[in-house]
């Protein structure tokens, strides 16, 4: 699904005008009158960003933002509000909002924020893709190769690994070469980077 | 001193600062004569009425209220008031006491007294230029101290003069001074607040307004009854039951503030004067009784001043609460204006993009149409808010409730007929309320608009369980008027009932979310309240808005 701007605002005119303007600038938009209908319609393959009003009937913008994070939704969020204060801005940024815009919102700022959100999302997606690829490749390793990988990442030399696993240095080298080729890693530092990203992702 | 006095004299003539109708009494000199003559007559009468158990047949009595009249007169009319004061004192000496000395002595003594009282009046005025001698406890104590010290100084001069002209033996100088000091300071202390309250039209009106209720009659009767017991029933000369007088006095002071205390102390004094006049009292006991009366008066005044102060703070607090609400209003205003502004700026930006493309002219027209709709919406917001901000200053006036409701309800009755909503107004009590008509109309309009929108939602439902209905009920109690605006719409969830009074809490897509917040602010500014209750009647759910307005709205502060 291509990048879409999801507008969640309880004011019909605001929704309509923003969608018209963004449409003219070539963005796809989908509109929601409240947080609940957005959550109800949400699908995990949605890409783009959410333009979120703070003060809405029912669940407010910050609560929706929190709920999205709790559910692991990675759609970037831009807050657009008519009455922002420091407290709500702080809360929004703690929940990793891309930007916090005040109504009436300036077109250039809005577009810049949307572009930043898209960029942030594609970086995130790219990273996610790499991680998933890496994990998929990890799955093809034999148990012995996984053991070797573990010790390589721990920074041991071939000779040490041979001693620990009680096999010949030559065998370690074979396992290591096969493991490197399966994981598509050309050097030890690259291997480290890839595995680190995986760990980091798992922690988040 | 004289020089400073001359410099001050213009402002000391109480023309602009004292909100009084002076011109009539002050500028044409001839017209002032009746006032001066009345003053002299009243002065002589007071002197005569209080000339009880005098010491050595001189102007040394246990209670001497006439100087209080003189001081108030000088405070009001400036130094020129000292001349009738002199005439009054001299006339009293001649009429009441048949001039104990010769003409020269009378003139000298009257001169000493009138100069002394005028100076005391000037000092009092200097320290409270706005005439608020009794407004705060601190003012009251300062005034008391001036009275006590001032009468000591005047007494020293007067009694010395008595000795000098040979009317008082030198060995009685000290006793005479003490008699004079107590009599004068007690007399001024007790009588001056009363004369001050009565000395101009505005204060007189306030005095009468404060006292015009049944409580005044009851405590006055209690006071007279106690006085009767003290002097007539208990025939011993120790006046054991005198302390019971505290009871009605504390009652008066705590209910009506300083004015109540002043009034009840005046009754007490009048009672003492009558008792003394009819010789019910032993020679020395009036002096003792007067000291007790002084203590009672002191307690009453202190309570009265404290009560006034407390009522004023309460009124100020209400004002502050109103300001807080106004702050929330500002937030709400920002929100309400920002929504259409956001739409406006986005539509305008869209127009900019469309304008270069001839093939998109139709769409441009549509966008322009929506843009002008937003302008309309913005101006609606402003108009609705203007209602509140235009009436920012509360102006209270007596308004008959029935008139008010007739005007407010008329347009809603039409609407009810057209849309088939039952709109019932139960008979309203025939009362007149002191309120800001514009503001209270806004409250009722908001409540009714709210109710109509609620029941309209109901009738939009596919199968309304019951006919939409709105009802206005009212109840009158001693102190307040309660008006309920009841609807049988969908109601409000129990846990968000209070939220309806928060700005932007509207559950309506097009609502301002401000009406109820404003309404509550207005109700509270009138010393009333606005509350919401859920209804679970057999006729359906819905809500009841309860507006309470005090029947004496505005007393004690808003008008100040």
HADDOCK unambig.tbl for C-alpha pairs under 7 A between the chains (distance, minus, plus):
assign (segid A and resid 13 and name CA) (segid B and resid 343 and name CA) 5.76 0.50 0.50
assign (segid A and resid 14 and name CA) (segid B and resid 339 and name CA) 6.57 0.50 0.50
assign (segid A and resid 14 and name CA) (segid B and resid 342 and name CA) 6.28 0.50 0.50
assign (segid A and resid 14 and name CA) (segid B and resid 343 and name CA) 4.65 0.50 0.50
assign (segid A and resid 17 and name CA) (segid B and resid 343 and name CA) 5.26 0.50 0.50
assign (segid A and resid 17 and name CA) (segid B and resid 346 and name CA) 5.44 0.50 0.50
assign (segid A and resid 17 and name CA) (segid B and resid 347 and name CA) 5.43 0.50 0.50
assign (segid A and resid 18 and name CA) (segid B and resid 346 and name CA) 5.77 0.50 0.50
assign (segid A and resid 20 and name CA) (segid B and resid 350 and name CA) 6.84 0.50 0.50
assign (segid A and resid 21 and name CA) (segid B and resid 346 and name CA) 6.04 0.50 0.50
assign (segid A and resid 21 and name CA) (segid B and resid 347 and name CA) 6.79 0.50 0.50
assign (segid A and resid 21 and name CA) (segid B and resid 349 and name CA) 6.79 0.50 0.50
assign (segid A and resid 21 and name CA) (segid B and resid 350 and name CA) 4.83 0.50 0.50
assign (segid A and resid 24 and name CA) (segid B and resid 350 and name CA) 6.90 0.50 0.50
assign (segid A and resid 57 and name CA) (segid B and resid 507 and name CA) 6.80 0.50 0.50
assign (segid A and resid 82 and name CA) (segid B and resid 335 and name CA) 5.24 0.50 0.50
assign (segid A and resid 82 and name CA) (segid B and resid 338 and name CA) 5.56 0.50 0.50
assign (segid A and resid 82 and name CA) (segid B and resid 339 and name CA) 6.81 0.50 0.50
assign (segid A and resid 83 and name CA) (segid B and resid 334 and name CA) 6.88 0.50 0.50
assign (segid A and resid 83 and name CA) (segid B and resid 335 and name CA) 5.96 0.50 0.50
assign (segid A and resid 103 and name CA) (segid B and resid 338 and name CA) 5.75 0.50 0.50
assign (segid A and resid 103 and name CA) (segid B and resid 342 and name CA) 5.58 0.50 0.50
assign (segid A and resid 104 and name CA) (segid B and resid 338 and name CA) 5.73 0.50 0.50
assign (segid A and resid 104 and name CA) (segid B and resid 341 and name CA) 5.55 0.50 0.50
assign (segid A and resid 104 and name CA) (segid B and resid 342 and name CA) 3.93 0.50 0.50
assign (segid A and resid 104 and name CA) (segid B and resid 345 and name CA) 6.85 0.50 0.50
assign (segid A and resid 105 and name CA) (segid B and resid 342 and name CA) 6.07 0.50 0.50
